Amino acid sequence: MANGKNIMPICYPKGKKTEYTRAIITNDIAIELSDPNTSPTLPEGIQIKSRPSYSQNFIIVEAPDPFSAMAALPILQATE
């Protein structure tokens, strides 16, 4: 936190860096499950935040901060 504000990383699609394509990276990650009755093995520090009732094949996981969320992506992508 700097000056009372959160610092959040941003990303852009490759080759399309405009203010309209900017995405802010948060602590939350949506994961699509191949079987909605299972839960993936999560890296340390990543916890299940919710299972949306409107989309049973997804769970929302939460990292301690956006940078931890980015670091966990390769591990989470390899779990399914």
mmCIF file of the N, C-alpha and C atoms, coordinates in Angstrom:
data_MODEL
# 
_entry.id   MODEL 
# 
loop_
_atom_site.group_PDB 
_atom_site.id 
_atom_site.type_symbol 
_atom_site.label_atom_id 
_atom_site.label_alt_id 
_atom_site.label_comp_id 
_atom_site.label_asym_id 
_atom_site.label_entity_id 
_atom_site.label_seq_id 
_atom_site.pdbx_PDB_ins_code 
_atom_site.Cartn_x 
_atom_site.Cartn_y 
_atom_site.Cartn_z 
_atom_site.occupancy 
_atom_site.B_iso_or_equiv 
_atom_site.pdbx_formal_charge 
_atom_site.auth_seq_id 
_atom_site.auth_comp_id 
_atom_site.auth_asym_id 
_atom_site.auth_atom_id 
_atom_site.pdbx_PDB_model_num 
ATOM 1   N N  . MET A 1 1  ? 0.844   -1.165  0.000   1.00 0.00 ? 1  MET A N  1 
ATOM 2   C CA . MET A 1 1  ? 0.000   0.000   0.000   1.00 0.00 ? 1  MET A CA 1 
ATOM 3   C C  . MET A 1 1  ? 0.895   1.235   0.000   1.00 0.00 ? 1  MET A C  1 
ATOM 4   N N  . ALA A 1 2  ? 0.634   2.136   -0.914  1.00 0.00 ? 2  ALA A N  1 
ATOM 5   C CA . ALA A 1 2  ? 1.397   3.370   -0.993  1.00 0.00 ? 2  ALA A CA 1 
ATOM 6   C C  . ALA A 1 2  ? 0.442   4.556   -0.846  1.00 0.00 ? 2  ALA A C  1 
ATOM 7   N N  . ASN A 1 3  ? 0.731   5.430   0.067   1.00 0.00 ? 3  ASN A N  1 
ATOM 8   C CA . ASN A 1 3  ? -0.126  6.598   0.299   1.00 0.00 ? 3  ASN A CA 1 
ATOM 9   C C  . ASN A 1 3  ? -1.580  6.200   0.538   1.00 0.00 ? 3  ASN A C  1 
ATOM 10  N N  . GLY A 1 4  ? -1.809  5.080   1.233   1.00 0.00 ? 4  GLY A N  1 
ATOM 11  C CA . GLY A 1 4  ? -3.160  4.648   1.523   1.00 0.00 ? 4  GLY A CA 1 
ATOM 12  C C  . GLY A 1 4  ? -3.888  3.998   0.366   1.00 0.00 ? 4  GLY A C  1 
ATOM 13  N N  . LYS A 1 5  ? -3.206  3.742   -0.741  1.00 0.00 ? 5  LYS A N  1 
ATOM 14  C CA . LYS A 1 5  ? -3.833  3.128   -1.909  1.00 0.00 ? 5  LYS A CA 1 
ATOM 15  C C  . LYS A 1 5  ? -3.158  1.795   -2.215  1.00 0.00 ? 5  LYS A C  1 
ATOM 16  N N  . ASN A 1 6  ? -3.951  0.837   -2.714  1.00 0.00 ? 6  ASN A N  1 
ATOM 17  C CA . ASN A 1 6  ? -3.384  -0.448  -3.117  1.00 0.00 ? 6  ASN A CA 1 
ATOM 18  C C  . ASN A 1 6  ? -2.622  -0.304  -4.423  1.00 0.00 ? 6  ASN A C  1 
ATOM 19  N N  . ILE A 1 7  ? -1.521  -1.012  -4.517  1.00 0.00 ? 7  ILE A N  1 
ATOM 20  C CA . ILE A 1 7  ? -0.775  -1.091  -5.770  1.00 0.00 ? 7  ILE A CA 1 
ATOM 21  C C  . ILE A 1 7  ? -1.153  -2.412  -6.414  1.00 0.00 ? 7  ILE A C  1 
ATOM 22  N N  . MET A 1 8  ? -1.692  -2.351  -7.626  1.00 0.00 ? 8  MET A N  1 
ATOM 23  C CA . MET A 1 8  ? -2.137  -3.558  -8.304  1.00 0.00 ? 8  MET A CA 1 
ATOM 24  C C  . MET A 1 8  ? -1.470  -3.633  -9.676  1.00 0.00 ? 8  MET A C  1 
ATOM 25  N N  . PRO A 1 9  ? -0.955  -4.823  -10.021 1.00 0.00 ? 9  PRO A N  1 
ATOM 26  C CA . PRO A 1 9  ? -0.335  -4.963  -11.337 1.00 0.00 ? 9  PRO A CA 1 
ATOM 27  C C  . PRO A 1 9  ? -1.398  -4.931  -12.434 1.00 0.00 ? 9  PRO A C  1 
ATOM 28  N N  . ILE A 1 10 ? -0.967  -4.555  -13.626 1.00 0.00 ? 10 ILE A N  1 
ATOM 29  C CA . ILE A 1 10 ? -1.857  -4.568  -14.774 1.00 0.00 ? 10 ILE A CA 1 
ATOM 30  C C  . ILE A 1 10 ? -1.220  -5.383  -15.892 1.00 0.00 ? 10 ILE A C  1 
ATOM 31  N N  . CYS A 1 11 ? -2.051  -5.838  -16.813 1.00 0.00 ? 11 CYS A N  1 
ATOM 32  C CA . CYS A 1 11 ? -1.532  -6.553  -17.979 1.00 0.00 ? 11 CYS A CA 1 
ATOM 33  C C  . CYS A 1 11 ? -2.339  -6.151  -19.196 1.00 0.00 ? 11 CYS A C  1 
ATOM 34  N N  . TYR A 1 12 ? -1.770  -6.430  -20.358 1.00 0.00 ? 12 TYR A N  1 
ATOM 35  C CA . TYR A 1 12 ? -2.390  -6.123  -21.640 1.00 0.00 ? 12 TYR A CA 1 
ATOM 36  C C  . TYR A 1 12 ? -2.268  -7.340  -22.544 1.00 0.00 ? 12 TYR A C  1 
ATOM 37  N N  . PRO A 1 13 ? -3.232  -7.543  -23.450 1.00 0.00 ? 13 PRO A N  1 
ATOM 38  C CA . PRO A 1 13 ? -3.041  -8.589  -24.457 1.00 0.00 ? 13 PRO A CA 1 
ATOM 39  C C  . PRO A 1 13 ? -1.814  -8.248  -25.311 1.00 0.00 ? 13 PRO A C  1 
ATOM 40  N N  . LYS A 1 14 ? -1.103  -9.249  -25.741 1.00 0.00 ? 14 LYS A N  1 
ATOM 41  C CA . LYS A 1 14 ? 0.112   -9.027  -26.529 1.00 0.00 ? 14 LYS A CA 1 
ATOM 42  C C  . LYS A 1 14 ? -0.209  -8.184  -27.763 1.00 0.00 ? 14 LYS A C  1 
ATOM 43  N N  . GLY A 1 15 ? 0.541   -7.105  -27.920 1.00 0.00 ? 15 GLY A N  1 
ATOM 44  C CA . GLY A 1 15 ? 0.396   -6.239  -29.079 1.00 0.00 ? 15 GLY A CA 1 
ATOM 45  C C  . GLY A 1 15 ? -0.789  -5.293  -29.043 1.00 0.00 ? 15 GLY A C  1 
ATOM 46  N N  . LYS A 1 16 ? -1.515  -5.227  -27.929 1.00 0.00 ? 16 LYS A N  1 
ATOM 47  C CA . LYS A 1 16 ? -2.705  -4.371  -27.842 1.00 0.00 ? 16 LYS A CA 1 
ATOM 48  C C  . LYS A 1 16 ? -2.685  -3.546  -26.563 1.00 0.00 ? 16 LYS A C  1 
ATOM 49  N N  . LYS A 1 17 ? -1.687  -2.731  -26.413 1.00 0.00 ? 17 LYS A N  1 
ATOM 50  C CA . LYS A 1 17 ? -1.538  -1.949  -25.189 1.00 0.00 ? 17 LYS A CA 1 
ATOM 51  C C  . LYS A 1 17 ? -2.244  -0.603  -25.338 1.00 0.00 ? 17 LYS A C  1 
ATOM 52  N N  . THR A 1 18 ? -3.500  -0.568  -24.877 1.00 0.00 ? 18 THR A N  1 
ATOM 53  C CA . THR A 1 18 ? -4.260  0.679   -24.838 1.00 0.00 ? 18 THR A CA 1 
ATOM 54  C C  . THR A 1 18 ? -4.984  0.742   -23.500 1.00 0.00 ? 18 THR A C  1 
ATOM 55  N N  . GLU A 1 19 ? -5.518  1.897   -23.194 1.00 0.00 ? 19 GLU A N  1 
ATOM 56  C CA . GLU A 1 19 ? -6.267  2.014   -21.945 1.00 0.00 ? 19 GLU A CA 1 
ATOM 57  C C  . GLU A 1 19 ? -7.528  1.158   -21.960 1.00 0.00 ? 19 GLU A C  1 
ATOM 58  N N  . TYR A 1 20 ? -7.998  0.783   -23.141 1.00 0.00 ? 20 TYR A N  1 
ATOM 59  C CA . TYR A 1 20 ? -9.218  -0.021  -23.253 1.00 0.00 ? 20 TYR A CA 1 
ATOM 60  C C  . TYR A 1 20 ? -8.966  -1.515  -23.107 1.00 0.00 ? 20 TYR A C  1 
ATOM 61  N N  . THR A 1 21 ? -7.718  -1.948  -23.297 1.00 0.00 ? 21 THR A N  1 
ATOM 62  C CA . THR A 1 21 ? -7.399  -3.378  -23.176 1.00 0.00 ? 21 THR A CA 1 
ATOM 63  C C  . THR A 1 21 ? -6.716  -3.701  -21.852 1.00 0.00 ? 21 THR A C  1 
ATOM 64  N N  . ARG A 1 22 ? -6.538  -2.707  -21.027 1.00 0.00 ? 22 ARG A N  1 
ATOM 65  C CA . ARG A 1 22 ? -5.853  -2.886  -19.745 1.00 0.00 ? 22 ARG A CA 1 
ATOM 66  C C  . ARG A 1 22 ? -6.690  -3.777  -18.819 1.00 0.00 ? 22 ARG A C  1 
ATOM 67  N N  . ALA A 1 23 ? -6.029  -4.724  -18.153 1.00 0.00 ? 23 ALA A N  1 
ATOM 68  C CA . ALA A 1 23 ? -6.693  -5.574  -17.162 1.00 0.00 ? 23 ALA A CA 1 
ATOM 69  C C  . ALA A 1 23 ? -5.949  -5.429  -15.840 1.00 0.00 ? 23 ALA A C  1 
ATOM 70  N N  . ILE A 1 24 ? -6.697  -5.211  -14.778 1.00 0.00 ? 24 ILE A N  1 
ATOM 71  C CA . ILE A 1 24 ? -6.105  -5.099  -13.445 1.00 0.00 ? 24 ILE A CA 1 
ATOM 72  C C  . ILE A 1 24 ? -6.094  -6.487  -12.819 1.00 0.00 ? 24 ILE A C  1 
ATOM 73  N N  . ILE A 1 25 ? -4.962  -6.880  -12.295 1.00 0.00 ? 25 ILE A N  1 
ATOM 74  C CA . ILE A 1 25 ? -4.826  -8.187  -11.668 1.00 0.00 ? 25 ILE A CA 1 
ATOM 75  C C  . ILE A 1 25 ? -5.165  -8.061  -10.186 1.00 0.00 ? 25 ILE A C  1 
ATOM 76  N N  . THR A 1 26 ? -6.067  -8.931  -9.736  1.00 0.00 ? 26 THR A N  1 
ATOM 77  C CA . THR A 1 26 ? -6.524  -8.902  -8.347  1.00 0.00 ? 26 THR A CA 1 
ATOM 78  C C  . THR A 1 26 ? -6.044  -10.163 -7.625  1.00 0.00 ? 26 THR A C  1 
ATOM 79  N N  . ASN A 1 27 ? -6.482  -10.316 -6.387  1.00 0.00 ? 27 ASN A N  1 
ATOM 80  C CA . ASN A 1 27 ? -6.151  -11.497 -5.589  1.00 0.00 ? 27 ASN A CA 1 
ATOM 81  C C  . ASN A 1 27 ? -6.938  -12.724 -6.036  1.00 0.00 ? 27 ASN A C  1 
ATOM 82  N N  . ASP A 1 28 ? -8.062  -12.520 -6.724  1.00 0.00 ? 28 ASP A N  1 
ATOM 83  C CA . ASP A 1 28 ? -8.976  -13.609 -7.053  1.00 0.00 ? 28 ASP A CA 1 
ATOM 84  C C  . ASP A 1 28 ? -8.692  -14.221 -8.423  1.00 0.00 ? 28 ASP A C  1 
ATOM 85  N N  . ILE A 1 29 ? -8.847  -15.544 -8.490  1.00 0.00 ? 29 ILE A N  1 
ATOM 86  C CA . ILE A 1 29 ? -8.652  -16.287 -9.733  1.00 0.00 ? 29 ILE A CA 1 
ATOM 87  C C  . ILE A 1 29 ? -9.840  -17.227 -9.902  1.00 0.00 ? 29 ILE A C  1 
ATOM 88  N N  . ALA A 1 30 ? -10.448 -17.212 -11.084 1.00 0.00 ? 30 ALA A N  1 
ATOM 89  C CA . ALA A 1 30 ? -11.522 -18.157 -11.402 1.00 0.00 ? 30 ALA A CA 1 
ATOM 90  C C  . ALA A 1 30 ? -10.883 -19.386 -12.039 1.00 0.00 ? 30 ALA A C  1 
ATOM 91  N N  . ILE A 1 31 ? -11.268 -20.547 -11.554 1.00 0.00 ? 31 ILE A N  1 
ATOM 92  C CA . ILE A 1 31 ? -10.734 -21.813 -12.077 1.00 0.00 ? 31 ILE A CA 1 
ATOM 93  C C  . ILE A 1 31 ? -11.899 -22.656 -12.576 1.00 0.00 ? 31 ILE A C  1 
ATOM 94  N N  . GLU A 1 32 ? -11.803 -23.098 -13.830 1.00 0.00 ? 32 GLU A N  1 
ATOM 95  C CA . GLU A 1 32 ? -12.813 -23.996 -14.377 1.00 0.00 ? 32 GLU A CA 1 
ATOM 96  C C  . GLU A 1 32 ? -12.414 -25.435 -14.051 1.00 0.00 ? 32 GLU A C  1 
ATOM 97  N N  . LEU A 1 33 ? -13.338 -26.184 -13.491 1.00 0.00 ? 33 LEU A N  1 
ATOM 98  C CA . LEU A 1 33 ? -13.088 -27.570 -13.097 1.00 0.00 ? 33 LEU A CA 1 
ATOM 99  C C  . LEU A 1 33 ? -13.648 -28.523 -14.148 1.00 0.00 ? 33 LEU A C  1 
ATOM 100 N N  . SER A 1 34 ? -12.916 -29.586 -14.439 1.00 0.00 ? 34 SER A N  1 
ATOM 101 C CA . SER A 1 34 ? -13.438 -30.590 -15.370 1.00 0.00 ? 34 SER A CA 1 
ATOM 102 C C  . SER A 1 34 ? -14.537 -31.406 -14.693 1.00 0.00 ? 34 SER A C  1 
ATOM 103 N N  . ASP A 1 35 ? -14.457 -31.544 -13.379 1.00 0.00 ? 35 ASP A N  1 
ATOM 104 C CA . ASP A 1 35 ? -15.487 -32.240 -12.600 1.00 0.00 ? 35 ASP A CA 1 
ATOM 105 C C  . ASP A 1 35 ? -15.892 -31.323 -11.445 1.00 0.00 ? 35 ASP A C  1 
ATOM 106 N N  . PRO A 1 36 ? -17.121 -30.796 -11.452 1.00 0.00 ? 36 PRO A N  1 
ATOM 107 C CA . PRO A 1 36 ? -17.514 -29.843 -10.407 1.00 0.00 ? 36 PRO A CA 1 
ATOM 108 C C  . PRO A 1 36 ? -17.596 -30.444 -9.003  1.00 0.00 ? 36 PRO A C  1 
ATOM 109 N N  . ASN A 1 37 ? -17.489 -31.762 -8.901  1.00 0.00 ? 37 ASN A N  1 
ATOM 110 C CA . ASN A 1 37 ? -17.540 -32.414 -7.584  1.00 0.00 ? 37 ASN A CA 1 
ATOM 111 C C  . ASN A 1 37 ? -16.161 -32.562 -6.949  1.00 0.00 ? 37 ASN A C  1 
ATOM 112 N N  . THR A 1 38 ? -15.136 -32.049 -7.599  1.00 0.00 ? 38 THR A N  1 
ATOM 113 C CA . THR A 1 38 ? -13.787 -32.145 -7.061  1.00 0.00 ? 38 THR A CA 1 
ATOM 114 C C  . THR A 1 38 ? -13.236 -30.752 -6.756  1.00 0.00 ? 38 THR A C  1 
ATOM 115 N N  . SER A 1 39 ? -12.187 -30.735 -5.985  1.00 0.00 ? 39 SER A N  1 
ATOM 116 C CA . SER A 1 39 ? -11.451 -29.501 -5.709  1.00 0.00 ? 39 SER A CA 1 
ATOM 117 C C  . SER A 1 39 ? -9.995  -29.734 -6.082  1.00 0.00 ? 39 SER A C  1 
ATOM 118 N N  . PRO A 1 40 ? -9.377  -28.789 -6.766  1.00 0.00 ? 40 PRO A N  1 
ATOM 119 C CA . PRO A 1 40 ? -7.972  -28.968 -7.147  1.00 0.00 ? 40 PRO A CA 1 
ATOM 120 C C  . PRO A 1 40 ? -7.047  -28.851 -5.939  1.00 0.00 ? 40 PRO A C  1 
ATOM 121 N N  . THR A 1 41 ? -5.868  -29.414 -6.063  1.00 0.00 ? 41 THR A N  1 
ATOM 122 C CA . THR A 1 41 ? -4.825  -29.210 -5.058  1.00 0.00 ? 41 THR A CA 1 
ATOM 123 C C  . THR A 1 41 ? -4.302  -27.798 -5.262  1.00 0.00 ? 41 THR A C  1 
ATOM 124 N N  . LEU A 1 42 ? -4.342  -27.012 -4.215  1.00 0.00 ? 42 LEU A N  1 
ATOM 125 C CA . LEU A 1 42 ? -3.959  -25.604 -4.322  1.00 0.00 ? 42 LEU A CA 1 
ATOM 126 C C  . LEU A 1 42 ? -2.576  -25.358 -3.744  1.00 0.00 ? 42 LEU A C  1 
ATOM 127 N N  . PRO A 1 43 ? -1.829  -24.441 -4.348  1.00 0.00 ? 43 PRO A N  1 
ATOM 128 C CA . PRO A 1 43 ? -0.526  -24.074 -3.798  1.00 0.00 ? 43 PRO A CA 1 
ATOM 129 C C  . PRO A 1 43 ? -0.693  -23.438 -2.421  1.00 0.00 ? 43 PRO A C  1 
ATOM 130 N N  . GLU A 1 44 ? 0.363   -23.475 -1.648  1.00 0.00 ? 44 GLU A N  1 
ATOM 131 C CA . GLU A 1 44 ? 0.343   -22.874 -0.314  1.00 0.00 ? 44 GLU A CA 1 
ATOM 132 C C  . GLU A 1 44 ? -0.039  -21.400 -0.413  1.00 0.00 ? 44 GLU A C  1 
ATOM 133 N N  . GLY A 1 45 ? -0.926  -20.972 0.471   1.00 0.00 ? 45 GLY A N  1 
ATOM 134 C CA . GLY A 1 45 ? -1.354  -19.581 0.501   1.00 0.00 ? 45 GLY A CA 1 
ATOM 135 C C  . GLY A 1 45 ? -2.571  -19.282 -0.349  1.00 0.00 ? 45 GLY A C  1 
ATOM 136 N N  . ILE A 1 46 ? -2.978  -20.208 -1.206  1.00 0.00 ? 46 ILE A N  1 
ATOM 137 C CA . ILE A 1 46 ? -4.152  -20.032 -2.058  1.00 0.00 ? 46 ILE A CA 1 
ATOM 138 C C  . ILE A 1 46 ? -5.314  -20.797 -1.424  1.00 0.00 ? 46 ILE A C  1 
ATOM 139 N N  . GLN A 1 47 ? -6.452  -20.128 -1.273  1.00 0.00 ? 47 GLN A N  1 
ATOM 140 C CA . GLN A 1 47 ? -7.607  -20.746 -0.620  1.00 0.00 ? 47 GLN A CA 1 
ATOM 141 C C  . GLN A 1 47 ? -8.849  -20.601 -1.485  1.00 0.00 ? 47 GLN A C  1 
ATOM 142 N N  . ILE A 1 48 ? -9.758  -21.568 -1.361  1.00 0.00 ? 48 ILE A N  1 
ATOM 143 C CA . ILE A 1 48 ? -11.031 -21.449 -2.058  1.00 0.00 ? 48 ILE A CA 1 
ATOM 144 C C  . ILE A 1 48 ? -11.836 -20.339 -1.395  1.00 0.00 ? 48 ILE A C  1 
ATOM 145 N N  . LYS A 1 49 ? -12.275 -19.401 -2.180  1.00 0.00 ? 49 LYS A N  1 
ATOM 146 C CA . LYS A 1 49 ? -13.064 -18.270 -1.684  1.00 0.00 ? 49 LYS A CA 1 
ATOM 147 C C  . LYS A 1 49 ? -14.558 -18.554 -1.846  1.00 0.00 ? 49 LYS A C  1 
ATOM 148 N N  . SER A 1 50 ? -14.940 -19.105 -3.015  1.00 0.00 ? 50 SER A N  1 
ATOM 149 C CA . SER A 1 50 ? -16.356 -19.397 -3.232  1.00 0.00 ? 50 SER A CA 1 
ATOM 150 C C  . SER A 1 50 ? -16.543 -20.376 -4.384  1.00 0.00 ? 50 SER A C  1 
ATOM 151 N N  . ARG A 1 51 ? -17.726 -20.967 -4.408  1.00 0.00 ? 51 ARG A N  1 
ATOM 152 C CA . ARG A 1 51 ? -18.196 -21.802 -5.515  1.00 0.00 ? 51 ARG A CA 1 
ATOM 153 C C  . ARG A 1 51 ? -19.475 -21.140 -6.010  1.00 0.00 ? 51 ARG A C  1 
ATOM 154 N N  . PRO A 1 52 ? -19.386 -20.379 -7.107  1.00 0.00 ? 52 PRO A N  1 
ATOM 155 C CA . PRO A 1 52 ? -20.570 -19.655 -7.568  1.00 0.00 ? 52 PRO A CA 1 
ATOM 156 C C  . PRO A 1 52 ? -21.728 -20.603 -7.906  1.00 0.00 ? 52 PRO A C  1 
ATOM 157 N N  . SER A 1 53 ? -22.892 -20.327 -7.358  1.00 0.00 ? 53 SER A N  1 
ATOM 158 C CA . SER A 1 53 ? -24.060 -21.177 -7.611  1.00 0.00 ? 53 SER A CA 1 
ATOM 159 C C  . SER A 1 53 ? -24.521 -21.071 -9.061  1.00 0.00 ? 53 SER A C  1 
ATOM 160 N N  . TYR A 1 54 ? -24.207 -19.962 -9.697  1.00 0.00 ? 54 TYR A N  1 
ATOM 161 C CA . TYR A 1 54 ? -24.628 -19.745 -11.085 1.00 0.00 ? 54 TYR A CA 1 
ATOM 162 C C  . TYR A 1 54 ? -23.701 -20.413 -12.102 1.00 0.00 ? 54 TYR A C  1 
ATOM 163 N N  . SER A 1 55 ? -22.572 -20.933 -11.655 1.00 0.00 ? 55 SER A N  1 
ATOM 164 C CA . SER A 1 55 ? -21.615 -21.564 -12.563 1.00 0.00 ? 55 SER A CA 1 
ATOM 165 C C  . SER A 1 55 ? -20.909 -22.698 -11.822 1.00 0.00 ? 55 SER A C  1 
ATOM 166 N N  . GLN A 1 56 ? -21.511 -23.853 -11.815 1.00 0.00 ? 56 GLN A N  1 
ATOM 167 C CA . GLN A 1 56 ? -21.058 -24.969 -10.992 1.00 0.00 ? 56 GLN A CA 1 
ATOM 168 C C  . GLN A 1 56 ? -19.708 -25.548 -11.400 1.00 0.00 ? 56 GLN A C  1 
ATOM 169 N N  . ASN A 1 57 ? -19.237 -25.277 -12.602 1.00 0.00 ? 57 ASN A N  1 
ATOM 170 C CA . ASN A 1 57 ? -17.937 -25.799 -13.032 1.00 0.00 ? 57 ASN A CA 1 
ATOM 171 C C  . ASN A 1 57 ? -16.780 -24.883 -12.647 1.00 0.00 ? 57 ASN A C  1 
ATOM 172 N N  . PHE A 1 58 ? -17.052 -23.828 -11.887 1.00 0.00 ? 58 PHE A N  1 
ATOM 173 C CA . PHE A 1 58 ? -16.008 -22.888 -11.508 1.00 0.00 ? 58 PHE A CA 1 
ATOM 174 C C  . PHE A 1 58 ? -15.905 -22.761 -9.992  1.00 0.00 ? 58 PHE A C  1 
ATOM 175 N N  . ILE A 1 59 ? -14.694 -22.478 -9.540  1.00 0.00 ? 59 ILE A N  1 
ATOM 176 C CA . ILE A 1 59 ? -14.474 -22.035 -8.169  1.00 0.00 ? 59 ILE A CA 1 
ATOM 177 C C  . ILE A 1 59 ? -13.671 -20.740 -8.245  1.00 0.00 ? 59 ILE A C  1 
ATOM 178 N N  . ILE A 1 60 ? -13.795 -19.935 -7.235  1.00 0.00 ? 60 ILE A N  1 
ATOM 179 C CA . ILE A 1 60 ? -12.999 -18.717 -7.114  1.00 0.00 ? 60 ILE A CA 1 
ATOM 180 C C  . ILE A 1 60 ? -12.007 -18.956 -5.988  1.00 0.00 ? 60 ILE A C  1 
ATOM 181 N N  . VAL A 1 61 ? -10.724 -18.787 -6.283  1.00 0.00 ? 61 VAL A N  1 
ATOM 182 C CA . VAL A 1 61 ? -9.704  -18.921 -5.254  1.00 0.00 ? 61 VAL A CA 1 
ATOM 183 C C  . VAL A 1 61 ? -9.104  -17.551 -4.989  1.00 0.00 ? 61 VAL A C  1 
ATOM 184 N N  . GLU A 1 62 ? -8.520  -17.417 -3.813  1.00 0.00 ? 62 GLU A N  1 
ATOM 185 C CA . GLU A 1 62 ? -7.977  -16.129 -3.393  1.00 0.00 ? 62 GLU A CA 1 
ATOM 186 C C  . GLU A 1 62 ? -6.531  -16.293 -2.939  1.00 0.00 ? 62 GLU A C  1 
ATOM 187 N N  . ALA A 1 63 ? -5.691  -15.404 -3.423  1.00 0.00 ? 63 ALA A N  1 
ATOM 188 C CA . ALA A 1 63 ? -4.289  -15.347 -3.006  1.00 0.00 ? 63 ALA A CA 1 
ATOM 189 C C  . ALA A 1 63 ? -4.130  -14.201 -2.009  1.00 0.00 ? 63 ALA A C  1 
ATOM 190 N N  . PRO A 1 64 ? -3.036  -14.185 -1.258  1.00 0.00 ? 64 PRO A N  1 
ATOM 191 C CA . PRO A 1 64 ? -2.836  -13.096 -0.294  1.00 0.00 ? 64 PRO A CA 1 
ATOM 192 C C  . PRO A 1 64 ? -2.741  -11.709 -0.946  1.00 0.00 ? 64 PRO A C  1 
ATOM 193 N N  . ASP A 1 65 ? -2.240  -11.654 -2.191  1.00 0.00 ? 65 ASP A N  1 
ATOM 194 C CA . ASP A 1 65 ? -2.100  -10.387 -2.903  1.00 0.00 ? 65 ASP A CA 1 
ATOM 195 C C  . ASP A 1 65 ? -2.039  -10.675 -4.401  1.00 0.00 ? 65 ASP A C  1 
ATOM 196 N N  . PRO A 1 66 ? -2.174  -9.662  -5.261  1.00 0.00 ? 66 PRO A N  1 
ATOM 197 C CA . PRO A 1 66 ? -2.175  -9.890  -6.704  1.00 0.00 ? 66 PRO A CA 1 
ATOM 198 C C  . PRO A 1 66 ? -0.883  -10.514 -7.237  1.00 0.00 ? 66 PRO A C  1 
ATOM 199 N N  . PHE A 1 67 ? 0.247   -10.184 -6.630  1.00 0.00 ? 67 PHE A N  1 
ATOM 200 C CA . PHE A 1 67 ? 1.513   -10.731 -7.103  1.00 0.00 ? 67 PHE A CA 1 
ATOM 201 C C  . PHE A 1 67 ? 1.612   -12.228 -6.790  1.00 0.00 ? 67 PHE A C  1 
ATOM 202 N N  . SER A 1 68 ? 1.073   -12.642 -5.648  1.00 0.00 ? 68 SER A N  1 
ATOM 203 C CA . SER A 1 68 ? 1.010   -14.072 -5.316  1.00 0.00 ? 68 SER A CA 1 
ATOM 204 C C  . SER A 1 68 ? 0.063   -14.799 -6.267  1.00 0.00 ? 68 SER A C  1 
ATOM 205 N N  . ALA A 1 69 ? -1.015  -14.134 -6.648  1.00 0.00 ? 69 ALA A N  1 
ATOM 206 C CA . ALA A 1 69 ? -1.955  -14.729 -7.609  1.00 0.00 ? 69 ALA A CA 1 
ATOM 207 C C  . ALA A 1 69 ? -1.256  -14.979 -8.940  1.00 0.00 ? 69 ALA A C  1 
ATOM 208 N N  . MET A 1 70 ? -0.479  -14.013 -9.408  1.00 0.00 ? 70 MET A N  1 
ATOM 209 C CA . MET A 1 70 ? 0.255   -14.193 -10.670 1.00 0.00 ? 70 MET A CA 1 
ATOM 210 C C  . MET A 1 70 ? 1.264   -15.322 -10.556 1.00 0.00 ? 70 MET A C  1 
ATOM 211 N N  . ALA A 1 71 ? 1.958   -15.407 -9.436  1.00 0.00 ? 71 ALA A N  1 
ATOM 212 C CA . ALA A 1 71 ? 2.970   -16.446 -9.239  1.00 0.00 ? 71 ALA A CA 1 
ATOM 213 C C  . ALA A 1 71 ? 2.341   -17.835 -9.190  1.00 0.00 ? 71 ALA A C  1 
ATOM 214 N N  . ALA A 1 72 ? 1.107   -17.936 -8.710  1.00 0.00 ? 72 ALA A N  1 
ATOM 215 C CA . ALA A 1 72 ? 0.431   -19.227 -8.587  1.00 0.00 ? 72 ALA A CA 1 
ATOM 216 C C  . ALA A 1 72 ? -0.169  -19.719 -9.907  1.00 0.00 ? 72 ALA A C  1 
ATOM 217 N N  . LEU A 1 73 ? -0.332  -18.857 -10.884 1.00 0.00 ? 73 LEU A N  1 
ATOM 218 C CA . LEU A 1 73 ? -1.000  -19.256 -12.132 1.00 0.00 ? 73 LEU A CA 1 
ATOM 219 C C  . LEU A 1 73 ? -0.396  -20.488 -12.803 1.00 0.00 ? 73 LEU A C  1 
ATOM 220 N N  . PRO A 1 74 ? 0.929   -20.567 -13.000 1.00 0.00 ? 74 PRO A N  1 
ATOM 221 C CA . PRO A 1 74 ? 1.475   -21.764 -13.659 1.00 0.00 ? 74 PRO A CA 1 
ATOM 222 C C  . PRO A 1 74 ? 1.170   -23.063 -12.880 1.00 0.00 ? 74 PRO A C  1 
ATOM 223 N N  . ILE A 1 75 ? 1.180   -22.990 -11.559 1.00 0.00 ? 75 ILE A N  1 
ATOM 224 C CA . ILE A 1 75 ? 0.884   -24.176 -10.739 1.00 0.00 ? 75 ILE A CA 1 
ATOM 225 C C  . ILE A 1 75 ? -0.587  -24.543 -10.873 1.00 0.00 ? 75 ILE A C  1 
ATOM 226 N N  . LEU A 1 76 ? -1.463  -23.536 -10.827 1.00 0.00 ? 76 LEU A N  1 
ATOM 227 C CA . LEU A 1 76 ? -2.890  -23.798 -10.945 1.00 0.00 ? 76 LEU A CA 1 
ATOM 228 C C  . LEU A 1 76 ? -3.249  -24.333 -12.325 1.00 0.00 ? 76 LEU A C  1 
ATOM 229 N N  . GLN A 1 77 ? -2.597  -23.836 -13.361 1.00 0.00 ? 77 GLN A N  1 
ATOM 230 C CA . GLN A 1 77 ? -2.864  -24.314 -14.721 1.00 0.00 ? 77 GLN A CA 1 
ATOM 231 C C  . GLN A 1 77 ? -2.443  -25.765 -14.891 1.00 0.00 ? 77 GLN A C  1 
ATOM 232 N N  . ALA A 1 78 ? -1.468  -26.205 -14.139 1.00 0.00 ? 78 ALA A N  1 
ATOM 233 C CA . ALA A 1 78 ? -0.974  -27.583 -14.251 1.00 0.00 ? 78 ALA A CA 1 
ATOM 234 C C  . ALA A 1 78 ? -1.772  -28.577 -13.409 1.00 0.00 ? 78 ALA A C  1 
ATOM 235 N N  . THR A 1 79 ? -2.671  -28.096 -12.543 1.00 0.00 ? 79 THR A N  1 
ATOM 236 C CA . THR A 1 79 ? -3.377  -29.006 -11.642 1.00 0.00 ? 79 THR A CA 1 
ATOM 237 C C  . THR A 1 79 ? -4.534  -29.729 -12.297 1.00 0.00 ? 79 THR A C  1 
ATOM 238 N N  . GLU A 1 80 ? -5.104  -29.223 -13.346 1.00 0.00 ? 80 GLU A N  1 
ATOM 239 C CA . GLU A 1 80 ? -6.259  -29.870 -13.974 1.00 0.00 ? 80 GLU A CA 1 
ATOM 240 C C  . GLU A 1 80 ? -5.843  -30.751 -15.123 1.00 0.00 ? 80 GLU A C  1 
# 
